[in-house]
């Protein structure tokens, strides 16, 4: 299963970074469209000269991995890449769907590659993917603010509740952070949703097969980010979030990961 997990993880990293490493957004979008086409070619058993695509093809040829999960992941990122900077999600549920499309699908695929057929494991993977996706969007807020001075991943309903929503000269909604307290409150609200998903996933632990637990370990780094956010009062601009690994000492993180793995926890 480790080989499959590495290949699927590499595929997710490739598509997740496509827009960030591109000097021009159009180039980033082209990378994502290339991956969309590459998935079709892989399932048609066509050779692709790309190391990650070749690793993914090897996994797909050896295991029953659904094409729909991989396509859904890329298509969600393509849709996000085409979104205008001023196009703000209306609700937290929209971001939850995006998180499931981009993160949970990778966990579903890893479970499939491992031959694990379990409704409980799938439900736990759904919740962990949503939690992981939400906290990564929160962690990325300073990065997006530095690039375009916008906060594209704070929904309108949350921004309005905490006094962050204003109208620009054209009457379009825009999120401002004149109030750091308001931003922290908005981050807290979204982090609470992520934490709720983690709790639901862990409540299923007793019914999840033991062989599925390693696949669900992404719950741990998600929890670490939430704990770090809590220590800095949910201020995403606090420099402590960038120290070490997700705001904690690397050795502590590795020990925690090994402990959870050994105890068959997630």
DRENDO-1510 file (C-alpha; in Angstrom, 1 decimal, always signed):
<recs>
REC; n; res; u; v; w
REC; 1; UNK; +0.0; +0.0; +0.0 .
REC; 2; UNK; +2.9; +2.3; +0.6 .
REC; 3; UNK; +3.8; +2.5; -3.1 .
REC; 4; UNK; +0.2; +3.4; -3.9 .
REC; 5; UNK; +0.0; +6.0; -1.2 .
REC; 6; UNK; +3.3; +7.7; -2.3 .
REC; 7; UNK; +2.1; +7.8; -6.0 .
REC; 8; UNK; -1.3; +9.2; -5.1 .
REC; 9; UNK; +0.2; +11.7; -2.7 .
REC; 10; UNK; +2.7; +12.8; -5.4 .
REC; 11; UNK; -0.2; +13.3; -7.8 .
REC; 12; UNK; -2.1; +15.4; -5.3 .
REC; 13; UNK; +1.0; +17.6; -4.7 .
REC; 14; UNK; +1.5; +18.1; -8.4 .
REC; 15; UNK; -2.0; +19.3; -8.9 .
REC; 16; UNK; -2.2; +21.3; -5.7 .
REC; 17; UNK; +1.0; +23.2; -6.5 .
REC; 18; UNK; +0.2; +23.8; -10.2 .
REC; 19; UNK; -1.1; +27.3; -9.8 .
REC; 20; UNK; +1.4; +28.3; -7.1 .
REC; 21; UNK; +4.6; +27.5; -9.0 .
REC; 22; UNK; +3.4; +28.9; -12.3 .
REC; 23; UNK; +4.7; +32.4; -13.2 .
REC; 24; UNK; +1.4; +33.0; -15.0 .
REC; 25; UNK; -2.0; +31.7; -13.9 .
REC; 26; UNK; -2.7; +30.6; -17.5 .
REC; 27; UNK; +0.4; +28.3; -17.3 .
REC; 28; UNK; -0.9; +26.9; -14.0 .
REC; 29; UNK; -4.2; +26.2; -15.6 .
REC; 30; UNK; -2.5; +24.5; -18.5 .
REC; 31; UNK; -0.7; +22.2; -16.1 .
REC; 32; UNK; -4.0; +21.2; -14.5 .
REC; 33; UNK; -5.6; +20.6; -18.0 .
REC; 34; UNK; -2.6; +18.5; -18.9 .
REC; 35; UNK; -3.2; +16.3; -15.8 .
REC; 36; UNK; -6.9; +16.0; -16.7 .
REC; 37; UNK; -5.8; +14.6; -20.1 .
REC; 38; UNK; -3.1; +12.5; -18.6 .
REC; 39; UNK; -5.6; +10.6; -16.4 .
REC; 40; UNK; -7.5; +9.7; -19.5 .
REC; 41; UNK; -4.3; +8.5; -21.2 .
REC; 42; UNK; -3.2; +6.5; -18.1 .
REC; 43; UNK; -6.5; +4.6; -18.0 .
REC; 44; UNK; -6.2; +4.0; -21.8 .
REC; 45; UNK; -2.8; +2.4; -21.0 .
REC; 46; UNK; -0.9; +5.1; -23.0 .
REC; 47; UNK; +2.7; +5.8; -22.1 .
REC; 48; UNK; +3.4; +9.3; -20.5 .
REC; 49; UNK; +6.9; +10.6; -20.1 .
REC; 50; UNK; +6.4; +12.0; -16.6 .
REC; 51; UNK; +7.7; +10.4; -13.4 .
REC; 52; UNK; +4.6; +11.0; -11.3 .
REC; 53; UNK; +2.3; +10.0; -14.1 .
REC; 54; UNK; +4.3; +6.8; -14.6 .
REC; 55; UNK; +4.1; +6.0; -10.9 .
REC; 56; UNK; +0.4; +6.6; -10.9 .
REC; 57; UNK; +0.0; +4.4; -14.0 .
REC; 58; UNK; +1.8; +1.6; -12.2 .
REC; 59; UNK; -0.6; +1.8; -9.3 .
REC; 60; UNK; -3.6; +1.9; -11.5 .
REC; 61; UNK; -2.4; -1.1; -13.5 .
REC; 62; UNK; -1.9; -3.2; -10.3 .
REC; 63; UNK; -4.9; -2.1; -8.3 .
REC; 64; UNK; -8.5; -1.2; -8.9 .
REC; 65; UNK; -8.5; +2.6; -8.5 .
REC; 66; UNK; -11.5; +4.5; -9.8 .
REC; 67; UNK; -10.9; +7.0; -12.5 .
REC; 68; UNK; -13.8; +9.1; -11.3 .
REC; 69; UNK; -12.0; +10.0; -8.0 .
REC; 70; UNK; -8.8; +11.2; -9.8 .
REC; 71; UNK; -10.8; +13.1; -12.4 .
REC; 72; UNK; -13.0; +14.7; -9.7 .
REC; 73; UNK; -9.9; +15.9; -7.9 .
REC; 74; UNK; -8.3; +17.6; -10.9 .
REC; 75; UNK; -11.6; +19.0; -12.1 .
REC; 76; UNK; -12.2; +20.7; -8.8 .
REC; 77; UNK; -8.8; +22.3; -9.0 .
REC; 78; UNK; -9.4; +23.4; -12.5 .
REC; 79; UNK; -12.7; +25.0; -11.5 .
REC; 80; UNK; -10.9; +26.8; -8.6 .
REC; 81; UNK; -8.2; +28.0; -11.0 .
REC; 82; UNK; -10.7; +29.5; -13.3 .
REC; 83; UNK; -12.4; +31.4; -10.5 .
REC; 84; UNK; -11.9; +35.2; -10.5 .
REC; 85; UNK; -10.1; +36.6; -7.5 .
REC; 86; UNK; -13.3; +38.5; -6.6 .
REC; 87; UNK; -15.5; +35.4; -6.8 .
REC; 88; UNK; -15.8; +34.5; -3.1 .
REC; 89; UNK; -17.5; +31.3; -2.0 .
REC; 90; UNK; -20.9; +32.0; -0.4 .
REC; 91; UNK; -20.9; +29.3; +2.3 .
REC; 92; UNK; -18.6; +27.0; +4.3 .
REC; 93; UNK; -20.4; +24.1; +2.7 .
REC; 94; UNK; -18.9; +25.2; -0.7 .
REC; 95; UNK; -15.4; +24.9; +0.8 .
REC; 96; UNK; -16.3; +21.6; +2.4 .
REC; 97; UNK; -17.2; +20.2; -1.1 .
REC; 98; UNK; -14.0; +21.5; -2.5 .
REC; 99; UNK; -12.0; +19.9; +0.3 .
REC; 100; UNK; -13.8; +16.6; -0.2 .
REC; 101; UNK; -13.2; +16.8; -4.0 .
REC; 102; UNK; -9.5; +17.5; -3.6 .
REC; 103; UNK; -8.5; +15.7; -0.4 .
REC; 104; UNK; -11.0; +13.0; +0.4 .
REC; 105; UNK; -10.8; +11.6; -3.1 .
REC; 106; UNK; -7.1; +10.9; -2.6 .
REC; 107; UNK; -7.9; +8.9; +0.6 .
REC; 108; UNK; -10.7; +7.0; -1.2 .
REC; 109; UNK; -8.3; +6.1; -4.0 .
REC; 110; UNK; -5.6; +5.0; -1.4 .
REC; 111; UNK; -8.2; +2.8; +0.3 .
REC; 112; UNK; -9.1; +1.3; -3.0 .
REC; 113; UNK; -5.5; +0.6; -3.9 .
REC; 114; UNK; -5.1; -1.2; -0.6 .
REC; 115; UNK; -8.1; -3.4; -1.4 .
REC; 116; UNK; -10.0; -2.0; +1.6 .
REC; 117; UNK; -13.7; -2.1; +1.1 .
REC; 118; UNK; -15.3; -0.5; +4.2 .
REC; 119; UNK; -18.2; +1.9; +4.4 .
REC; 120; UNK; -16.9; +3.1; +7.8 .
REC; 121; UNK; -13.4; +3.7; +6.4 .
REC; 122; UNK; -14.9; +5.7; +3.5 .
REC; 123; UNK; -17.0; +7.8; +5.8 .
REC; 124; UNK; -13.9; +8.5; +8.0 .
REC; 125; UNK; -11.9; +9.4; +4.9 .
REC; 126; UNK; -14.6; +11.8; +3.8 .
REC; 127; UNK; -14.5; +13.6; +7.2 .
REC; 128; UNK; -10.7; +13.6; +7.4 .
REC; 129; UNK; -10.4; +14.9; +3.8 .
REC; 130; UNK; -12.8; +17.8; +4.6 .
REC; 131; UNK; -11.0; +18.7; +7.8 .
REC; 132; UNK; -7.6; +18.6; +6.1 .
REC; 133; UNK; -8.7; +20.6; +3.2 .
REC; 134; UNK; -10.3; +23.3; +5.3 .
REC; 135; UNK; -7.3; +23.8; +7.6 .
REC; 136; UNK; -4.9; +23.9; +4.6 .
REC; 137; UNK; -7.1; +26.6; +3.1 .
REC; 138; UNK; -6.9; +28.5; +6.4 .
REC; 139; UNK; -3.1; +28.1; +6.5 .
REC; 140; UNK; -2.8; +29.4; +3.0 .
REC; 141; UNK; -4.6; +32.7; +3.7 .
REC; 142; UNK; -1.4; +34.8; +4.3 .
REC; 143; UNK; +0.1; +33.4; +1.1 .
REC; 144; UNK; -2.9; +34.5; -1.0 .
REC; 145; UNK; -3.0; +37.8; +0.8 .
REC; 146; UNK; +0.6; +38.5; -0.1 .
REC; 147; UNK; +0.0; +37.6; -3.8 .
REC; 148; UNK; -3.2; +39.5; -4.5 .
REC; 149; UNK; -4.3; +41.1; -1.2 .
REC; 150; UNK; -7.5; +39.0; -1.2 .
REC; 151; UNK; -8.8; +36.2; +1.0 .
REC; 152; UNK; -10.5; +33.9; -1.5 .
REC; 153; UNK; -11.2; +31.1; +1.0 .
REC; 154; UNK; -13.3; +32.9; +3.6 .
REC; 155; UNK; -16.9; +32.5; +2.7 .
REC; 156; UNK; -19.3; +35.5; +2.4 .
REC; 157; UNK; -21.5; +34.2; +5.2 .
REC; 158; UNK; -18.6; +34.0; +7.6 .
REC; 159; UNK; -16.9; +37.2; +6.5 .
REC; 160; UNK; -20.2; +39.2; +6.9 .
REC; 161; UNK; -20.8; +37.8; +10.3 .
REC; 162; UNK; -17.4; +39.0; +11.6 .
REC; 163; UNK; -17.4; +42.4; +9.9 .
REC; 164; UNK; -14.9; +41.5; +7.1 .
REC; 165; UNK; -17.1; +42.0; +4.1 .
REC; 166; UNK; -17.2; +45.3; +2.2 .
REC; 167; UNK; -18.3; +46.4; -1.2 .
REC; 168; UNK; -15.7; +47.6; -3.8 .
REC; 169; UNK; -16.4; +50.5; -6.1 .
REC; 170; UNK; -18.2; +48.2; -8.5 .
REC; 171; UNK; -20.4; +46.9; -5.8 .
REC; 172; UNK; -18.7; +43.5; -5.7 .
REC; 173; UNK; -18.2; +41.9; -2.3 .
REC; 174; UNK; -14.6; +42.0; -1.0 .
REC; 175; UNK; -13.0; +40.8; +2.2 .
REC; 176; UNK; -10.8; +43.1; +4.2 .
REC; 177; UNK; -8.9; +42.5; +7.4 .
REC; 178; UNK; -9.0; +45.9; +8.9 .
REC; 179; UNK; -10.0; +44.1; +12.0 .
REC; 180; UNK; -7.5; +41.4; +13.0 .
REC; 181; UNK; -10.0; +40.3; +15.7 .
REC; 182; UNK; -12.7; +39.8; +13.1 .
REC; 183; UNK; -10.3; +37.7; +11.0 .
REC; 184; UNK; -9.3; +35.5; +14.0 .
REC; 185; UNK; -13.0; +35.0; +14.8 .
REC; 186; UNK; -13.7; +34.0; +11.2 .
REC; 187; UNK; -10.7; +31.5; +11.2 .
REC; 188; UNK; -12.0; +30.1; +14.6 .
REC; 189; UNK; -15.4; +29.5; +13.1 .
REC; 190; UNK; -14.0; +27.6; +10.1 .
REC; 191; UNK; -11.5; +25.7; +12.2 .
REC; 192; UNK; -14.3; +24.6; +14.4 .
REC; 193; UNK; -16.0; +23.0; +11.4 .
REC; 194; UNK; -12.8; +21.2; +10.6 .
REC; 195; UNK; -12.4; +20.0; +14.1 .
REC; 196; UNK; -16.0; +18.7; +14.1 .
REC; 197; UNK; -15.1; +16.6; +11.0 .
REC; 198; UNK; -12.1; +15.1; +12.8 .
REC; 199; UNK; -14.3; +14.2; +15.8 .
REC; 200; UNK; -16.8; +12.5; +13.6 .
REC; 201; UNK; -14.0; +10.6; +11.8 .
REC; 202; UNK; -12.5; +9.4; +15.2 .
REC; 203; UNK; -15.9; +8.4; +16.4 .
REC; 204; UNK; -15.9; +5.8; +13.6 .
REC; 205; UNK; -12.5; +4.4; +14.7 .
REC; 206; UNK; -14.1; +1.3; +16.4 .
REC; 207; UNK; -15.7; +0.2; +13.1 .
REC; 208; UNK; -12.9; +1.1; +10.8 .
REC; 209; UNK; -10.7; -2.0; +9.8 .
REC; 210; UNK; -7.2; -1.9; +11.3 .
REC; 211; UNK; -5.6; -2.0; +7.8 .
REC; 212; UNK; -7.3; +1.3; +7.0 .
REC; 213; UNK; -5.9; +3.2; +9.9 .
REC; 214; UNK; -2.5; +4.1; +8.2 .
REC; 215; UNK; -4.4; +5.6; +5.3 .
REC; 216; UNK; -6.3; +7.9; +7.7 .
REC; 217; UNK; -3.2; +9.2; +9.4 .
REC; 218; UNK; -3.5; +12.6; +7.6 .
REC; 219; UNK; -5.9; +13.3; +10.5 .
REC; 220; UNK; -2.8; +13.8; +12.7 .
REC; 221; UNK; -1.2; +16.8; +10.8 .
REC; 222; UNK; -4.6; +18.3; +10.5 .
REC; 223; UNK; -5.0; +18.1; +14.3 .
REC; 224; UNK; -1.5; +19.6; +14.7 .
REC; 225; UNK; -2.4; +22.6; +12.6 .
REC; 226; UNK; -5.6; +23.1; +14.6 .
REC; 227; UNK; -3.7; +22.9; +17.9 .
REC; 228; UNK; -1.2; +25.4; +16.6 .
REC; 229; UNK; -3.9; +27.8; +15.5 .
REC; 230; UNK; -5.5; +27.5; +18.9 .
REC; 231; UNK; -2.2; +28.4; +20.6 .
REC; 232; UNK; -1.9; +31.6; +18.5 .
REC; 233; UNK; -5.5; +32.5; +19.1 .
REC; 234; UNK; -6.4; +31.6; +15.5 .
REC; 235; UNK; -4.2; +34.4; +14.0 .
REC; 236; UNK; -3.1; +33.0; +10.7 .
REC; 237; UNK; -0.4; +35.7; +10.4 .
REC; 238; UNK; +1.4; +34.6; +13.6 .
REC; 239; UNK; +4.9; +33.6; +12.7 .
REC; 240; UNK; +4.8; +30.6; +15.0 .
REC; 241; UNK; +2.6; +28.8; +12.4 .
REC; 242; UNK; +5.6; +28.7; +10.0 .
REC; 243; UNK; +8.1; +27.2; +12.5 .
REC; 244; UNK; +9.2; +23.6; +12.3 .
REC; 245; UNK; +6.6; +21.3; +10.9 .
REC; 246; UNK; +3.1; +22.9; +11.1 .
REC; 247; UNK; +4.2; +25.0; +14.0 .
REC; 248; UNK; +5.8; +22.2; +16.1 .
REC; 249; UNK; +9.3; +20.7; +16.5 .
REC; 250; UNK; +10.1; +18.2; +13.7 .
REC; 251; UNK; +11.2; +15.6; +16.2 .
REC; 252; UNK; +8.0; +15.9; +18.2 .
REC; 253; UNK; +5.9; +15.6; +15.0 .
REC; 254; UNK; +7.8; +12.5; +13.9 .
REC; 255; UNK; +7.4; +10.9; +17.3 .
REC; 256; UNK; +3.7; +11.7; +17.4 .
REC; 257; UNK; +3.2; +10.2; +14.0 .
REC; 258; UNK; +5.0; +7.0; +14.9 .
REC; 259; UNK; +3.1; +6.7; +18.2 .
REC; 260; UNK; -0.3; +7.1; +16.4 .
REC; 261; UNK; +0.8; +4.6; +13.7 .
REC; 262; UNK; +2.0; +2.0; +16.4 .
REC; 263; UNK; -1.2; +2.4; +18.4 .
REC; 264; UNK; -3.3; +2.1; +15.2 .
REC; 265; UNK; -4.8; +5.5; +15.8 .
REC; 266; UNK; -5.6; +8.4; +13.5 .
</recs>
